[in-house]
Amino acid sequence: MTSSSRTPTIKDVAARAAVSASTVSRAFSRPDMVAEAAYQRVMKAAEELGYQPNPLARSLALRRTGNVGLILPDIANPYFTPLVKQVQRRTRALGRSLLVADTDQSDVVENELAEALIPQVDGLIMASPRSHPEALRGFAARVPTVVVGFPVEGVRSVILRTRPQMTETLTRLKHLNHDQVAWLRGPREAAVADERDRFMRSAAEELGISLLEWGPMPIAQESGAAVVDELLESGATAAVAFNDQIAFGLVTELRHRGLGVPGDVSVIGIDDSILSRLCVPALTTIRVPIASGGLEALEALDAVMNLPERRIASLRPVHTVISSEIVDRATVAVRKVQR
C-alpha cells in the first residue's frame, strides 16, 4: 500500500500486480505485447492504487489521436445538421475532437476522404455512405468504424428503420382513397435509396396500390419541381418523396401553379428535416432519427477506441436498430373527387 502523501508510481503498480515495472509500462503503452492475465492484473492494481500514466505519453505510445472522423454525403443537406450538432457536442464532452468531411455524394470522394482520415482518427462514423460494402469493410479493418443508416455485413451499423412507417404511410393513403401514388426515388448511388425503393414497391403490391415511379433523381428541391407536369398527367393524387428536400420542391411548385396541397395532391416526405416545418403547408413526413443514430454510433466507438488493437479485432460487428415515426402535419387529405 502506498502512502497517501505521495503519488503512486509504476513500481508500486508492479509490486501489487506481481509483475515487472517493464510489464506495467508495456501494459499501458503496448498492451498487445502483454499476456491477457498480466494485463488484467496491472489494470486492477492501477485502479486500486489510483495510478494514472501520463495521458499525452500514453496517447503517443498507443498511437491514439483523440480524434473522431465523421463522413457525410452532403453537409448542406438539412437532414444531417442535427447529426453534426449532436455528435460534435458529445464528442467534446468525451474529451475528443471531431473531424467532419463532406463527400459531395460521391463514392470516389468518400473513399479518398476515408483513406485520408483513417491515420488521423481513432474511430470513424460514416453516415449514409455511398461506398461499396467491401470498401466499408476495408475501412473497418483498419480503424473502428460505424455505419449510420443501413446494415453493412461485417461492419458495426446503426440501422434507421423506415419500412414499417413506409408501409403505414401507403396504408393511410389507401384509406384516404388514393389508389394511384407517385414515388419520387432518390439518387442511384445511395444504398438507402435502393432500400426504400424495395420497401415502397413491396407495400404498394401488398395493398393493391398503383405505384408510379420517377427517378432516380438528385437530392434537391429542383428534383421535386421537375416532375410536376408528368405527375399531373399521370393521374396520381398523392406523392411520397425520397426525402423532405424533394417533397418541399414538389409542394412549392404545385402551389406556384395554383394547385392545392393537399386539396389536389397529397404529399409526404421522409426525414423530418427543418424543411418539413418551413414548408407551406407544413409537410407530413416520416421522422428518421439521424441524430440519435449518430450518438449511438459515437457511443459504440467510444467503448472500443481505447482498447488494445487485438481486442478491437476480436469484437464481432453488432447492428443496432432505431425506429422511425410518422409525423402528421398538413399535406395529406382525402382524395378529391373528380366531377
C-alpha positions, 0 to 999 in steps of 0.5 A: 500500500502506498502512502497517501502523501505521495503519488503512486508510481509504476513500481508500486503498480508492479509490486501489487500486480506481481509483475515487472515495472517493464510489464506495467509500462508495456501494459499501458503503452503496448498492451498487445505485447502483454499476456491477457492475465498480466494485463488484467492484473496491472489494470486492477492494481492501477485502479486500486492504487489510483495510478494514472500514466501520463495521458499525452505519453500514453496517447503517443505510445498507443498511437491514439489521436483523440480524434473522431472522423465523421463522413457525410454525403452532403453537409448542406443537406438539412437532414444531417445538421442535427447529426453534426450538432449532436455528435460534435457536442458529445464528442467534446464532452468525451474529451475528443475532437471531431473531424467532419468531411463532406463527400459531395455524394460521391463514392470516389470522394468518400473513399479518398476522404476515408483513406485520408482520415483513417491515420488521423482518427481513432474511430470513424462514423460514416453516415449514409455512405455511398461506398461499396460494402467491401470498401466499408469493410476495408475501412473497418479493418483498419480503424473502428468504424460505424455505419449510420443508416443501413446494415453493412455485413461485417461492419458495426451499423446503426440501422434507421428503420423506415419500412414499417412507417413506409408501409403505414404511410401507403396504408393511410393513403389507401384509406384516404382513397388514393389508389394511384401514388407517385414515388419520387426515388432518390439518387442511384448511388445511395444504398438507402435509396435502393432500400426504400425503393424495395420497401415502397414497391413491396407495400404498394403490391401488398395493398393493391396500390398503383405505384408510379415511379420517377427517378432516380433523381438528385437530392434537391428541391429542383428534383421535386419541381421537375416532375410536376407536369408528368405527375399531373398527367399521370393521374396520381393524387398523392406523392411520397418523396425520397426525402423532405428536400424533394417533397418541399420542391414538389409542394412549392411548385404545385402551389406556384401553379395554383394547385392545392396541397393537399386539396389536389395532391397529397404529399409526404416526405421522409426525414423530418428535416427543418424543411418539413416545418418551413414548408407551406403547408407544413409537410407530413413526413416520416421522422428518421432519427439521424441524430440519435443514430449518430450518438449511438454510433459515437457511443459504440466507438467510444467503448472500443477506441481505447482498447488494445488493437487485438481486442478491437479485432476480436469484437464481432460487428453488432447492428443496432436498430432505431425506429422511425415515426410518422409525423402528421402535419398538413399535406395529406387529405382525402382524395378529391373527387373528380366531377 
